[in-house]
Amino acid sequence: MIDQMPIPASGQIPEASPHHHLPQDDRMISSLHHVTLMTGHTAQPLRSMVTEDVVTVCQKLLTAALAGRYPVLPFDNGKWTLSAAAQGQNLVATLWASSRHPLPILTTGVALDPGSARNLWRALHDTSLLPLVTDPGQPPEPPWIADRIEPAFPFEAALWTGDFSRCLAWAWTDEMRGRKEPEARTSPDPDRPAGACA
């Protein structure tokens, strides 16, 4: 259940709406609203900006993360790993700095379900360990991506995390196109810090 999907900090993602469907005919989604919660920066990435090869790589990463395997991103010599949890059409993914004691660096929420998007937006705000400039009561219209920078975010990651979260969101959106019945998927791991997105 989405109410059991932990994300970094103290809160949880609330229950999804009973109607799990894309906000419009899923074949018509050609852009996503992308917001960085700490700065308020917005973008409108187009699906046409992401190649099929990149989407395929991200789908493999998501499949592994949702199965609890914490895949290593295929660059930077294994420096970054991914965890994820999903309920219905919504996804929460966390990037981790790989080390003896992994630290979350970025949490990304992807909301495709208009019935539960507001709750996901609020949860991302309520559980933040850093101040955010976006209004927790005013989410964008779905479909959207929200990036939340975590305290361990390294400066060097700013060069690629925005693009990565957009590619991951398109991989998730494409995956939702063929799914008939939504399901809850999490990847819990007792070795991850308490409250981490699993």
Disulfide bonds with the S-S distance in Angstrom:
none
